[in-house]
Amino acid sequence: MISVFDYIAENNPSGVQSIFDKYGYSVTNTDPSQLGAALEQVVTEQGDEAFVDMCNIHPDKEMILATCGSTAKQSVNGMMGSVMKGKGMDWLSGGNRDAKIAIYAIGAVAAVYLIAKAAK
């Protein structure tokens, strides 16, 4: 299974290079797996801002947003509001499939980030 870092590096090497430039990393190897490993290192070392930058260069970002649309964004906002108000995650029992997929995808990417950060 390809990591999200390798996937992004393979499909958007110029975007990855822009992250390296932004954070002052010099990476000369253009092999996608090496770029992916370096991207993982940058995100692990630089934290949340670099993670957001990585999400913004994801090669499928537009498709994901178009597929999930504003419904997913509304559901994320509703989820956060419910959690903040102590209502838990009951909203997931509804039938909004696209929003659920978006939430799970976001969760999967966040899990990879947190695991990489913990391994630091």
MDTraj code that builds the backbone (N, CA, C; nanometers):
import mdtraj as md
import numpy as np

residues = "MET ILE SER VAL PHE ASP TYR ILE ALA GLU ASN ASN PRO SER GLY VAL GLN SER ILE PHE ASP LYS TYR GLY TYR SER VAL THR ASN THR ASP PRO SER GLN LEU GLY ALA ALA LEU GLU GLN VAL VAL THR GLU GLN GLY ASP GLU ALA PHE VAL ASP MET CYS ASN ILE HIS PRO ASP LYS GLU MET ILE LEU ALA THR CYS GLY SER THR ALA LYS GLN SER VAL ASN GLY MET MET GLY SER VAL MET LYS GLY LYS GLY MET ASP TRP LEU SER GLY GLY ASN ARG ASP ALA LYS ILE ALA ILE TYR ALA ILE GLY ALA VAL ALA ALA VAL TYR LEU ILE ALA LYS ALA ALA LYS".split()
xyz = np.array([
    [0.0837, -0.1177, 0.0000],
    [0.0000, 0.0000, 0.0000],
    [0.0887, 0.1248, 0.0000],
    [0.0560, 0.2174, -0.0840],
    [0.1339, 0.3405, -0.0955],
    [0.0912, 0.4385, 0.0144],
    [0.1886, 0.5055, 0.0715],
    [0.1549, 0.6028, 0.1755],
    [0.1013, 0.7300, 0.1111],
    [0.0298, 0.8083, 0.1884],
    [-0.0223, 0.9354, 0.1380],
    [0.0931, 1.0265, 0.0970],
    [0.2049, 1.0186, 0.1669],
    [0.3214, 1.1006, 0.1345],
    [0.3774, 1.0623, -0.0024],
    [0.3928, 0.9317, -0.0270],
    [0.4433, 0.8834, -0.1551],
    [0.3455, 0.9162, -0.2688],
    [0.2159, 0.9012, -0.2409],
    [0.1137, 0.9294, -0.3421],
    [0.1210, 1.0759, -0.3852],
    [0.1289, 1.1645, -0.2885],
    [0.1362, 1.3073, -0.3203],
    [0.2658, 1.3381, -0.3938],
    [0.3777, 1.2812, -0.3464],
    [0.5074, 1.3062, -0.4104],
    [0.5096, 1.2562, -0.5544],
    [0.4490, 1.1416, -0.5784],
    [0.4478, 1.0847, -0.7134],
    [0.3598, 1.1648, -0.8087],
    [0.2493, 1.2170, -0.7571],
    [0.1526, 1.2838, -0.8430],
    [0.1595, 1.4358, -0.8425],
    [0.2341, 1.4936, -0.7502],
    [0.2494, 1.6391, -0.7471],
    [0.3888, 1.6762, -0.6948],
    [0.4936, 1.6366, -0.7673],
    [0.6292, 1.6650, -0.7186],
    [0.6590, 1.8148, -0.7072],
    [0.6005, 1.8963, -0.7944],
    [0.6261, 2.0409, -0.7846],
    [0.5611, 2.0988, -0.6588],
    [0.4440, 2.0472, -0.6216],
    [0.3796, 2.0898, -0.4971],
    [0.4623, 2.0510, -0.3757],
    [0.5176, 1.9307, -0.3800],
    [0.6041, 1.8839, -0.2714],
    [0.7275, 1.9729, -0.2628],
    [0.7843, 2.0069, -0.3782],
    [0.9018, 2.0942, -0.3798],
    [0.8691, 2.2305, -0.3198],
    [0.7477, 2.2793, -0.3440],
    [0.7100, 2.4093, -0.2871],
    [0.7036, 2.4023, -0.1338],
    [0.6645, 2.2889, -0.0801],
    [0.6645, 2.2709, 0.0667],
    [0.8085, 2.2677, 0.1173],
    [0.8959, 2.1952, 0.0466],
    [1.0367, 2.1926, 0.0867],
    [1.0937, 2.3346, 0.0883],
    [1.0644, 2.4097, -0.0161],
    [1.1148, 2.5473, -0.0255],
    [1.0604, 2.6337, 0.0886],
    [0.9320, 2.6204, 0.1157],
    [0.8689, 2.7023, 0.2198],
    [0.9342, 2.6805, 0.3563],
    [0.9697, 2.5568, 0.3861],
    [1.0244, 2.5241, 0.5178],
    [1.1771, 2.5140, 0.5191],
    [1.2404, 2.5507, 0.4074],
    [1.3859, 2.5559, 0.4035],
    [1.4556, 2.4219, 0.3937],
    [1.3903, 2.3230, 0.3340],
    [1.4516, 2.1915, 0.3152],
    [1.5075, 2.1826, 0.1739],
    [1.6256, 2.1257, 0.1617],
    [1.6871, 2.1051, 0.0312],
    [1.6857, 1.9563, 0.0001],
    [1.6073, 1.9186, -0.0983],
    [1.5963, 1.7786, -0.1386],
    [1.6258, 1.7730, -0.2877],
    [1.7310, 1.7002, -0.3243],
    [1.7713, 1.6934, -0.4650],
    [1.7288, 1.5636, -0.5327],
    [1.7006, 1.4603, -0.4552],
    [1.6590, 1.3326, -0.5122],
    [1.5145, 1.3439, -0.5600],
    [1.4885, 1.3105, -0.6857],
    [1.3544, 1.3229, -0.7406],
    [1.2779, 1.1909, -0.7437],
    [1.3358, 1.0855, -0.6888],
    [1.2655, 0.9569, -0.6811],
    [1.1412, 0.9763, -0.5927],
    [1.0219, 0.9375, -0.6418],
    [0.8991, 0.9609, -0.5658],
    [0.9008, 0.9048, -0.4228],
    [0.9592, 0.7876, -0.4038],
    [0.9602, 0.7320, -0.2680],
    [1.0518, 0.8132, -0.1766],
    [1.1615, 0.8669, -0.2328],
    [1.2502, 0.9522, -0.1539],
    [1.1838, 1.0866, -0.1242],
    [1.1124, 1.1401, -0.2227],
    [1.0383, 1.2643, -0.2000],
    [0.9290, 1.2432, -0.0955],
    [0.8626, 1.1284, -0.1032],
    [0.7583, 1.0968, -0.0051],
    [0.8139, 1.0875, 0.1355],
    [0.9284, 1.0223, 0.1486],
    [0.9916, 1.0106, 0.2808],
    [1.0331, 1.1479, 0.3329],
    [1.0855, 1.2317, 0.2431],
    [1.1250, 1.3665, 0.2842],
    [1.0027, 1.4499, 0.3214],
    [0.8923, 1.4344, 0.2469],
    [0.7686, 1.5059, 0.2791],
    [0.7176, 1.4639, 0.4161],
    [0.7220, 1.3349, 0.4441],
    [0.6805, 1.2858, 0.5757],
    [0.7659, 1.3485, 0.6856],
    [0.8950, 1.3585, 0.6617],
    [0.9852, 1.4179, 0.7602],
    [0.9507, 1.5651, 0.7845],
    [0.9259, 1.6390, 0.6764],
    [0.8908, 1.7807, 0.6905],
    [0.7628, 1.7970, 0.7714],
    [0.6606, 1.7185, 0.7377],
    [0.5328, 1.7288, 0.8073],
    [0.5491, 1.6895, 0.9535],
    [0.6274, 1.5867, 0.9797],
    [0.6509, 1.5429, 1.1176],
    [0.7243, 1.6502, 1.1976],
    [0.8254, 1.7079, 1.1374],
    [0.9057, 1.8074, 1.2083],
    [0.8380, 1.9434, 1.2193],
    [0.7664, 1.9832, 1.1159],
    [0.7089, 2.1176, 1.1128],
    [0.5677, 2.1252, 1.1706],
    [0.4999, 2.0119, 1.1800],
    [0.3714, 2.0087, 1.2479],
    [0.2503, 2.0476, 1.1647],
    [0.1534, 2.1060, 1.2342],
    [0.0203, 2.1287, 1.1785],
    [0.0192, 2.2132, 1.0514],
    [0.0962, 2.3192, 1.0472],
    [0.0958, 2.4055, 0.9289],
    [0.1438, 2.3288, 0.8058],
    [0.2482, 2.2491, 0.8220],
    [0.2981, 2.1691, 0.7097],
    [0.1968, 2.0622, 0.6699],
    [0.1247, 2.0083, 0.7668],
    [0.0204, 1.9102, 0.7373],
    [-0.0889, 1.9734, 0.6512],
    [-0.1310, 2.0931, 0.6864],
    [-0.2328, 2.1639, 0.6085],
    [-0.1795, 2.1940, 0.4685],
    [-0.0543, 2.2364, 0.4603],
    [0.0070, 2.2610, 0.3295],
    [0.0053, 2.1338, 0.2451],
    [0.0361, 2.0200, 0.3070],
    [0.0361, 1.8935, 0.2352],
    [-0.1049, 1.8611, 0.1851],
    [-0.2044, 1.8814, 0.2687],
    [-0.3427, 1.8548, 0.2266],
    [-0.3818, 1.9441, 0.1089],
    [-0.3318, 2.0661, 0.1085],
    [-0.3657, 2.1594, 0.0016],
    [-0.3008, 2.1260, -0.1319],
    [-0.1958, 2.0450, -0.1320],
    [-0.1333, 2.0060, -0.2592],
    [-0.1728, 1.8640, -0.3008],
    [-0.2617, 1.8009, -0.2254],
    [-0.3061, 1.6656, -0.2600],
    [-0.3578, 1.6664, -0.4037],
    [-0.3097, 1.5754, -0.4879],
    [-0.3480, 1.5783, -0.6292],
    [-0.4977, 1.5580, -0.6540],
    [-0.5685, 1.4996, -0.5609],
    [-0.7118, 1.4741, -0.5782],
    [-0.7979, 1.5685, -0.4954],
    [-0.7400, 1.6753, -0.4458],
    [-0.8116, 1.7670, -0.3570],
    [-0.9413, 1.8181, -0.4200],
    [-0.9340, 1.8660, -0.5425],
    [-1.0525, 1.9227, -0.6076],
    [-1.1616, 1.8180, -0.6268],
    [-1.1216, 1.6960, -0.6665],
    [-1.2197, 1.5904, -0.6854],
    [-1.2862, 1.5531, -0.5529],
    [-1.2061, 1.5441, -0.4479],
    [-1.2603, 1.5103, -0.3162],
    [-1.3599, 1.6169, -0.2719],
    [-1.3227, 1.7431, -0.2881],
    [-1.4120, 1.8512, -0.2488],
    [-1.5372, 1.8550, -0.3360],
    [-1.5205, 1.8299, -0.4662],
    [-1.6354, 1.8306, -0.5562],
    [-1.7301, 1.7150, -0.5268],
    [-1.6742, 1.5998, -0.4943],
    [-1.7557, 1.4823, -0.4661],
    [-1.8314, 1.4976, -0.3353],
    [-1.7634, 1.5490, -0.2358],
    [-1.8239, 1.5608, -0.1041],
    [-1.9047, 1.6883, -0.0898],
    [-1.8657, 1.7913, -0.1616],
    [-1.9402, 1.9155, -0.1639],
    [-1.9563, 1.9818, -0.0290],
    [-2.0473, 2.0767, -0.0248],
    [-2.0693, 2.1541, 0.0974],
    [-2.1361, 2.0711, 0.2060],
    [-2.2002, 1.9612, 0.1689],
    [-2.2648, 1.8757, 0.2687],
    [-2.1631, 1.8228, 0.3675],
    [-2.0475, 1.7833, 0.3159],
    [-1.9426, 1.7318, 0.4038],
    [-1.8922, 1.8425, 0.4954],
    [-1.8741, 1.9616, 0.4397],
    [-1.8273, 2.0732, 0.5214],
    [-1.9278, 2.1060, 0.6316],
    [-2.0565, 2.1040, 0.5966],
    [-2.1603, 2.1302, 0.6962],
    [-2.1597, 2.0219, 0.8031],
    [-2.1395, 1.8971, 0.7621],
    [-2.1370, 1.7878, 0.8581],
    [-2.0165, 1.7972, 0.9500],
    [-1.9017, 1.8362, 0.8941],
    [-1.7834, 1.8537, 0.9774],
    [-1.8097, 1.9637, 1.0793],
    [-1.8669, 2.0752, 1.0336],
    [-1.8989, 2.1836, 1.1257],
    [-1.9992, 2.1382, 1.2305],
    [-2.0994, 2.0618, 1.1882],
    [-2.1980, 2.0099, 1.2830],
    [-2.1363, 1.9140, 1.3833],
    [-2.0452, 1.8293, 1.3340],
    [-1.9774, 1.7361, 1.4226],
    [-1.8970, 1.8120, 1.5274],
    [-1.8205, 1.9115, 1.4821],
    [-1.7383, 1.9863, 1.5755],
    [-1.8254, 2.0601, 1.6763],
    [-1.9364, 2.1173, 1.6284],
    [-2.0279, 2.1853, 1.7199],
    [-2.0856, 2.0898, 1.8220],
    [-2.1237, 1.9689, 1.7780],
    [-2.1805, 1.8699, 1.8696],
    [-2.0784, 1.8239, 1.9713],
    [-1.9573, 1.7994, 1.9256],
    [-1.8527, 1.7555, 2.0165],
    [-1.8231, 1.8652, 2.1186],
    [-1.8160, 1.9893, 2.0690],
    [-1.7865, 2.1008, 2.1589],
    [-1.8976, 2.1218, 2.2612],
    [-2.0211, 2.0884, 2.2230],
    [-2.1337, 2.1049, 2.3147],
    [-2.1592, 1.9789, 2.3975],
    [-2.0730, 1.8787, 2.3814],
    [-2.0865, 1.7565, 2.4599],
    [-2.1937, 1.6612, 2.4103],
    [-2.2357, 1.6756, 2.2845],
    [-2.3414, 1.5895, 2.2301],
    [-2.2875, 1.4644, 2.1635],
    [-2.1568, 1.4538, 2.1527],
    [-2.0981, 1.3335, 2.0945],
    [-2.1154, 1.3248, 1.9449],
    [-2.1070, 1.2040, 1.8929],
    [-2.1047, 1.1821, 1.7489],
    [-2.2344, 1.1193, 1.6979],
    [-2.3472, 1.1449, 1.7609],
    [-2.4738, 1.0849, 1.7204],
    [-2.5132, 1.1199, 1.5769],
    [-2.4672, 1.2347, 1.5264],
    [-2.5016, 1.2779, 1.3924],
    [-2.4557, 1.1785, 1.2869],
    [-2.3579, 1.0915, 1.3188],
    [-2.3096, 0.9942, 1.2209],
    [-2.4105, 0.8841, 1.1910],
    [-2.5109, 0.8700, 1.2742],
    [-2.6096, 0.7653, 1.2509],
    [-2.7043, 0.8014, 1.1366],
    [-2.6989, 0.9253, 1.0878],
    [-2.7817, 0.9682, 0.9756],
    [-2.7360, 0.9049, 0.8461],
    [-2.7994, 0.9407, 0.7354],
    [-2.7719, 0.8765, 0.6085],
    [-2.6858, 0.9548, 0.5119],
    [-2.6099, 1.0514, 0.5575],
    [-2.5299, 1.1340, 0.4680],
    [-2.3992, 1.0622, 0.4335],
    [-2.4036, 0.9784, 0.3318],
    [-2.2911, 0.8933, 0.2938],
    [-2.1681, 0.9743, 0.2527],
    [-2.1855, 1.0755, 0.1674],
    [-2.0713, 1.1538, 0.1203],
    [-1.9994, 1.2234, 0.2350],
    [-2.0762, 1.2769, 0.3271],
    [-2.0147, 1.3452, 0.4415],
    [-1.9365, 1.2453, 0.5254],
    [-1.9929, 1.1262, 0.5439],
    [-1.9229, 1.0239, 0.6223],
    [-1.7918, 0.9838, 0.5555],
    [-1.7946, 0.9669, 0.4238],
    [-1.6730, 0.9304, 0.3511],
    [-1.5679, 1.0396, 0.3680],
    [-1.6099, 1.1650, 0.3563],
    [-1.5157, 1.2760, 0.3732],
    [-1.4571, 1.2764, 0.5130],
    [-1.5406, 1.2533, 0.6126],
    [-1.4937, 1.2520, 0.7512],
    [-1.3929, 1.1392, 0.7709],
    [-1.4245, 1.0205, 0.7194],
    [-1.3339, 0.9076, 0.7350],
    [-1.2026, 0.9324, 0.6616],
    [-1.2094, 0.9940, 0.5423],
    [-1.0873, 1.0239, 0.4671],
    [-1.0009, 1.1241, 0.5432],
    [-1.0642, 1.2269, 0.5970],
    [-0.9908, 1.3248, 0.6769],
    [-0.9286, 1.2562, 0.7980],
    [-1.0057, 1.1687, 0.8598],
    [-0.9555, 1.0948, 0.9763],
    [-0.8367, 1.0069, 0.9415],
    [-0.8414, 0.9427, 0.8250],
    [-0.7307, 0.8560, 0.7838],
    [-0.6035, 0.9369, 0.7617],
    [-0.6168, 1.0512, 0.6962],
    [-0.4997, 1.1366, 0.6736],
    [-0.4466, 1.1887, 0.8067],
    [-0.5379, 1.2287, 0.8938],
    [-0.4960, 1.2788, 1.0257],
    [-0.4271, 1.1686, 1.1052],
    [-0.4761, 1.0456, 1.0931],
    [-0.4145, 0.9338, 1.1658],
    [-0.2717, 0.9108, 1.1188],
    [-0.2500, 0.9165, 0.9875],
    [-0.1144, 0.9006, 0.9335],
    [-0.0236, 1.0093, 0.9893],
    [-0.0740, 1.1305, 0.9919],
    [0.0041, 1.2434, 1.0441],
    [0.0380, 1.2229, 1.1919],
    [-0.0603, 1.1849, 1.2700],
    [-0.0371, 1.1671, 1.4132],
    [0.0590, 1.0521, 1.4418],
    [0.0476, 0.9455, 1.3656],
    [0.1390, 0.8325, 1.3823],
    [0.2816, 0.8746, 1.3489],
    [0.2959, 0.9483, 1.2385],
    [0.4290, 0.9961, 1.2001],
    [0.4843, 1.0913, 1.3048],
    [0.3984, 1.1755, 1.3586],
    [0.4399, 1.2720, 1.4597],
    [0.4818, 1.1990, 1.5883],
    [0.4090, 1.0936, 1.6247],
    [0.4393, 1.0181, 1.7463],
    [0.5706, 0.9407, 1.7322],
    [0.6022, 0.8989, 1.6099],
    [0.7240, 0.8226, 1.5859],
    [0.8481, 0.9104, 1.5895],
    [0.8288, 1.0384, 1.5902],
    [0.9377, 1.1365, 1.5887],
    [1.0291, 1.1236, 1.7044],
])
top = md.Topology()
chain = top.add_chain()
for i, resn in enumerate(residues, 1):
    res = top.add_residue(resn, chain, resSeq=i)
    for name in ("N", "CA", "C"):
        top.add_atom(name, md.element.get_by_symbol(name[0]), res)
traj = md.Trajectory(xyz[None], top)
